[in-house]
Amino acid sequence: MILLAGGSGRLGTLIVRRLQARGLAVRVLTRDRKRTAHFDHSQVDVVVGDVRDGRTLSAAMVGVSTVVSAIHGFGDIGRVSPASVDRDGNRRLIDAAVAANAAVVLMSIVGASATHPMELFRMKHLAEEYLRGSGAPWTIVRATAFAEFWLDLLDQTARTSGRPVIFGRGANPINFVSVSDVAALVERAVVDPSTRGATFEIGGPENLSFNELAAGLQRASNRTATARHVPRAILRLLGAVLRPVQPNRARQMRAAITMDSIDLTFTATDLHRKFPELPVTSVADVLAHR
Ligand SMILES: NC(=O)c1ccc[n+]([C@@H]2O[C@H](COP(=O)([O-])OP(=O)(O)OC[C@H]3O[C@@H](n4cnc5c(N)ncnc54)[C@H](OP(=O)(O)O)[C@@H]3O)[C@@H](O)[C@H]2O)c1
């Protein structure tokens, strides 16, 4: 049995479908069963639990040989945070996997480090370190930004005015990877024991600014209007003002400034030499198949 924490999410759903297609038994851990309504429940086992409460994890672990962590506490509304989910939640999940003698495949982020300006990247780094020292057989998959997520977000902000909203100047080049390429790599990590003890980095074939991404979206959507920009000064203000009342939203505002300014480019490594069967999907391909 393979346990997918985050199996209800964008990446997790694709991983579940790939593992199922191989005939493997899959269980999804979710805080809310309704979030798994898109699965056929006669095919996918669902366990309700929360990585912030270790007591809810033991039932999920029964018969599990591999745990995939595709969770994050960055975007969600509520009391989640990178510290409570990406750091502490992953620690609980890893402890539970060790107790069950299960291997762990951890989703992380390209650039994760102890000194990164974004909390999410620092918390992912701590989860990676914890996993490497845990005694569980492990594989870490670091990905760049998911093209589908950012295109959906730009598209949502364009709904009423036809103009996507970009946070900041939007000129900083960023690597965008298709989530389906990431799912293919995670699937490989789950089924191939020779990937244990390795950290893989996956990115897309191009680095694009948000201005370029939004322009591509507009062309693909037959819209001619240009994007709107939220100035950095407003983001800075919102990041400070919202902090005590909506910490998640405030964190996102601060993250937007960081994404607008630091190096988030990625150059392909030898990943595809090692796994030549892995797909390489361009943003243009993602846009064409939306
Ligand atoms: N999005 C990106 O651009 C990007 C880039 C690089 C790496 N990643 C990583 O890839 C993974 C998947 O990202 P995604 O964008 O596909 O995620 P997503 O669609 O936003 O889904 C997040 C998942 O996390 C689960 N989750 C959150 N808090 C939880 C908690 N307290 N207990 C249990 N589950 C919890 C949610 O499950 P329920 O709501 O069902 O409980 C959901 O399935 C994450 O590890 C993320 O950090 C993402």
The ligand as a Gaussian input file, in Angstrom:
#p B3LYP/6-31G(d) Opt

LIG

0 1
 N        2.665000      24.432000      -6.492000
 C        3.952000      24.633000      -6.821000
 O        4.293000      25.532000      -7.603000
 C        5.012000      23.728000      -6.204000
 C        6.360000      23.892000      -6.581000
 C        7.332000      23.051000      -6.033000
 C        6.965000      22.083000      -5.104000
 N        5.654000      21.969000      -4.749000
 C        5.292000      20.934000      -3.758000
 O        4.510000      19.934000      -4.403000
 C        3.577000      19.391000      -3.461000
 C        2.177000      19.467000      -4.033000
 O        1.855000      20.815000      -4.293000
 P        0.427000      21.196000      -4.948000
 O        0.550000      22.593000      -5.465000
 O        0.006000      20.096000      -5.853000
 O       -0.474000      21.194000      -3.641000
 P       -2.058000      21.532000      -3.484000
 O       -2.798000      21.221000      -4.727000
 O       -2.176000      22.927000      -2.939000
 O       -2.491000      20.494000      -2.358000
 C       -1.955000      20.590000      -1.063000
 C       -2.174000      19.274000      -0.376000
 O       -1.656000      19.366000       0.961000
 C       -2.561000      18.668000       1.806000
 N       -2.446000      19.221000       3.159000
 C       -2.295000      20.528000       3.516000
 N       -2.286000      20.641000       4.859000
 C       -2.429000      19.383000       5.349000
 C       -2.511000      18.861000       6.668000
 N       -2.429000      19.656000       7.745000
 N       -2.655000      17.510000       6.826000
 C       -2.760000      16.696000       5.729000
 N       -2.702000      17.147000       4.443000
 C       -2.538000      18.474000       4.269000
 C       -3.927000      18.932000       1.211000
 O       -4.796000      17.884000       1.597000
 P       -6.333000      18.107000       2.095000
 O       -6.713000      19.531000       1.785000
 O       -7.115000      17.098000       1.320000
 O       -6.289000      17.806000       3.536000
 C       -3.634000      18.894000      -0.281000
 O       -3.804000      17.594000      -0.800000
 C        3.777000      20.162000      -2.154000
 O        4.650000      19.452000      -1.325000
 C        4.422000      21.454000      -2.627000
 O        5.197000      22.086000      -1.627000
 C        4.667000      22.751000      -5.277000

